[in-house]
């Protein structure tokens, strides 16, 4: 269930029911930063448009933060939790439903745009569709000057897979700053989350365009959502 306000549960303040040592996000946001980010996402947020090709994307008038991830990583649910809306981004039981770039306006006056990118790694997608997604993502990343950061979502239960490394390589080559965000962190034990977080941090630090710290989140429990909001606002510069 989406969190509309910062949760006490976070990578730095785990749920009391968690077992084992607390997972670490590697970064601490102070209370003032967390509150400022909460207020940013408490204001107006609305779907703007979908863009099946680059000719349909909105004018580059405000900073943008994009969300990328495998088709079953929980991207729509995390966007809903981030914004505190139940149905801002469409969720589906069918992986690969998002096949376009979806833009969301944040703030009034407009502060930034969130970009929901097409999911990748959907095994049942026809090759032609996969090729289309790849070209759309690659062209968008290389040509979008207002894109301040991409957030790459990784399922905490599985860690970084080869299909994820493909998008990381694409971001590195496009010189687009990105940060890895673990999703579904509530689905594993605290000790397992700590291990996968550390392994992900170690891989991120080897990559040219990656932020050196990793955030662990859960759209169901609110774990790390306040920190994610702060990380999005921080990326605007």
TACORPE-V218565 format. One record per backbone hydrogen bond with DSSP energy under -0.5 kcal/mol. CO is the residue of the C=O (numbers start at 0). NH is the residue of the N-H. Records with the same first field share a line. If there is no record, write none. Layout:
CO=NH + NH
//
This chain:
1=3
7=9
8=223
12=9
14=17
24=213
29=33
30=34
31=35
32=36
33=37
34=38
35=39
36=40
37=41
38=42
39=42
43=106
45=104
48=102
49=51
50=100
52=55
53=56
58=60
62=112
63=147 + 148
64=114
65=150
66=116
67=152
68=119
69=72
70=95
73=77
74=78
75=79
76=80
77=81
78=82
79=83 + 84
92=94
93=96
96=98
97=118
99=101
100=50
101=115
102=47 + 48
103=113
104=45
105=110 + 111
111=105
112=64
113=103 + 115
114=66 + 116
115=101
119=70
120=122
121=124
125=128 + 129
126=130
127=131
128=132
129=133
130=134
131=135
132=136
133=137
134=138
135=139
136=140
137=141
138=142
139=143
142=144
143=146
145=63 + 147
148=65
149=151 + 178
150=67 + 152
151=180
152=69
153=182
154=157 + 158
160=163 + 164
161=165
162=166
163=167
164=168
165=169
166=170
167=171
168=172
169=173
170=174 + 175
171=174
174=176
176=149
177=210
178=151
179=214
180=153
181=216
182=155
183=186
184=187
188=192
189=193
190=194
191=195
192=196
193=197
194=198
195=199
196=200
197=201
198=202
199=203
200=204
202=205
203=206
206=209
208=177
214=181
216=184
217=221
221=224 + 225
222=217
223=227
224=228
225=229
226=230
227=231
228=232
229=233
230=234
231=235
232=235
233=236
//
